[in-house]
Amino acid sequence: MESGPAIFSGMVFCLFGGGLLAWTVTRARQHRPVAQGVSPVASATVAGLAAMIFLALGAWCLTRL
């Protein structure tokens, strides 16, 4: 009964983290800004770090089954 919310939240975190990481990599490869008005290196670093945290959190939720 408790595995349903863990699967749902794990998948949501993984999908969001994967999407954010793919978007950040695509923007960085095209030499386009990841965030407006911020240093390109700093914004790509923060977005990449946030994506990795979401992926790790999703993996942690999925291991709690």
Phi, psi and omega in degrees: 000324182273354181283338180299307178296327179292320178294315181298309182292323177297318179292321178297314179298317181293318179294317179294315179296318178294319177295317179295319179294317179296319179294318180295316180295319179297315179294321181291321179294329179274003182056041177250155181290141176279325176224141182287135174078013181234154177304133181300322180291316181294317182292321178293322179294313181294318179293320178295320178295318178296320179296318179294324178295317179295321178295318179294321178295320177296318178295322178296318179297321182287338177278351181273013182287000000 
